Amino acid sequence: IQGSTNFTITGNDVLEMSVSSGSAEINISGSHSSQIASVVELELTDNTILTNTGTGVFSILAEVTGSRSLTHSGSGTTLLNDANTFSGGLIVNGGTVRFGNNAAAGSGTLTLNGGVIEASGGARTLGNN
């Protein structure tokens, strides 16, 4: 963990990311697959930029909540597997985002500026604009 980003896991198993200004960042690199486990809730309290340049799959098995946006950048693959309730929108600028649930992209607008979106574990019908 670098910079002024704060990561906190509360008693209710919520992983909260906050920054003093700007956007929270999650940076993934390397060749191994990694994950945020399903026993933790990932709460977006700031607009969050996920940069995945790794060759393994980064899996977010936890529910993603909050009112802020999630931006996916980089050349890597990220799996959003849960029925997520974040409402700030999902922005895909690069790489691959896989959806393992019909509500994986949250309830906000889905914006595809680059990269690829694909279904995981069967066909998916997303309700996003």
C-alpha positions as CSV (number, residue, x, y, z in Angstrom):
1,I,0.0,0.0,0.0
2,Q,1.5,3.3,-1.1
3,G,0.6,7.0,-0.7
4,S,-2.3,8.4,1.2
5,T,-4.8,5.6,0.4
6,N,-6.3,4.1,3.5
7,F,-7.6,0.5,3.6
8,T,-9.7,-0.5,6.5
9,I,-11.5,-3.8,7.3
10,T,-14.3,-3.1,9.8
11,G,-16.0,-5.5,12.2
12,N,-18.7,-6.2,9.5
13,D,-16.0,-7.4,7.1
14,V,-16.2,-4.3,4.9
15,L,-13.1,-3.3,3.0
16,E,-13.3,0.5,2.7
17,M,-10.9,2.5,0.5
18,S,-10.6,6.2,1.0
19,V,-8.2,8.9,-0.1
20,S,-7.5,12.5,1.0
21,S,-8.2,13.8,-2.5
22,G,-8.7,12.4,-6.0
23,S,-9.5,8.7,-6.6
24,A,-8.7,5.5,-4.8
25,E,-6.4,3.2,-6.7
26,I,-6.0,-0.6,-6.9
27,N,-3.0,-1.7,-8.9
28,I,-2.6,-5.3,-10.0
29,S,0.4,-6.7,-11.8
30,G,2.4,-9.9,-12.0
31,S,1.5,-13.4,-13.4
32,H,-0.4,-14.9,-10.4
33,S,-4.2,-14.8,-10.0
34,S,-5.4,-12.9,-7.0
35,Q,-8.8,-12.1,-5.4
36,I,-10.8,-10.1,-2.9
37,A,-12.6,-12.9,-1.1
38,S,-16.4,-13.2,-0.8
39,V,-16.3,-12.8,3.0
40,V,-15.4,-9.1,2.6
41,E,-17.6,-6.3,1.2
42,L,-15.7,-3.8,-1.0
43,E,-17.3,-0.4,-0.4
44,L,-16.6,2.4,-2.9
45,T,-16.5,5.6,-0.8
46,D,-14.4,7.4,-3.5
47,N,-14.3,7.0,-7.2
48,T,-11.9,4.0,-7.6
49,I,-9.5,3.2,-10.5
50,L,-8.6,-0.5,-10.8
51,T,-5.5,-0.8,-13.0
52,N,-4.8,-4.5,-13.9
53,T,-1.7,-5.1,-16.0
54,G,-1.2,-8.7,-14.7
55,T,-1.5,-11.8,-16.8
56,G,-3.5,-13.7,-14.1
57,V,-7.2,-13.0,-13.4
58,F,-8.0,-10.6,-10.6
59,S,-11.3,-11.8,-9.1
60,I,-13.5,-9.7,-6.9
61,L,-15.7,-12.3,-5.3
62,A,-17.0,-9.8,-2.7
63,E,-20.1,-7.6,-3.1
64,V,-19.1,-4.1,-4.3
65,T,-21.2,-1.5,-2.7
66,G,-21.3,2.3,-2.4
67,S,-22.3,5.3,-4.5
68,R,-19.0,5.9,-6.4
69,S,-17.7,4.6,-9.7
70,L,-15.3,1.8,-10.6
71,T,-12.9,2.4,-13.6
72,H,-11.1,-0.6,-15.1
73,S,-7.8,0.2,-16.9
74,G,-4.8,-1.8,-18.1
75,S,-4.4,-4.9,-20.2
76,G,-5.4,-7.5,-17.5
77,T,-8.6,-9.5,-16.8
78,T,-10.8,-8.8,-13.8
79,L,-13.8,-10.9,-12.8
80,L,-16.7,-9.2,-11.0
81,N,-18.6,-12.2,-9.6
82,D,-21.2,-11.0,-7.1
83,A,-24.5,-9.2,-7.4
84,N,-23.0,-5.8,-6.8
85,T,-25.0,-2.7,-5.7
86,F,-22.5,0.1,-6.3
87,S,-24.3,2.9,-8.2
88,G,-21.7,5.3,-9.5
89,G,-21.1,3.3,-12.8
90,L,-18.6,1.0,-14.3
91,I,-16.1,2.5,-16.8
92,V,-14.0,0.1,-18.9
93,N,-11.0,1.8,-20.5
94,G,-9.0,-1.3,-21.3
95,G,-8.4,-5.0,-20.6
96,T,-11.2,-7.5,-20.0
97,V,-14.0,-7.3,-17.4
98,R,-15.8,-10.6,-16.9
99,F,-19.3,-10.7,-15.3
100,G,-20.2,-13.7,-13.2
101,N,-23.6,-12.4,-12.3
102,N,-26.3,-10.4,-14.0
103,A,-25.9,-7.6,-11.5
104,A,-22.1,-7.7,-11.4
105,A,-21.8,-4.3,-13.1
106,G,-23.7,-2.6,-10.3
107,S,-26.7,-0.3,-10.9
108,G,-25.1,2.7,-12.6
109,T,-24.2,3.3,-16.2
110,L,-21.8,0.9,-18.0
111,T,-19.4,2.8,-20.2
112,L,-17.1,0.9,-22.6
113,N,-14.3,3.2,-23.8
114,G,-12.0,0.4,-24.8
115,G,-11.3,-3.2,-23.7
116,V,-13.7,-6.1,-23.7
117,I,-16.6,-7.2,-21.5
118,E,-17.6,-10.9,-21.4
119,A,-19.8,-13.3,-19.5
120,S,-18.4,-15.8,-17.1
121,G,-20.2,-19.1,-16.1
122,G,-23.0,-18.6,-18.7
123,A,-24.8,-16.0,-20.7
124,R,-25.4,-12.7,-18.8
125,T,-28.1,-10.1,-19.2
126,L,-27.0,-6.8,-17.6
127,G,-29.5,-4.2,-16.6
128,N,-27.2,-1.2,-16.9
129,N,-27.7,1.8,-19.3
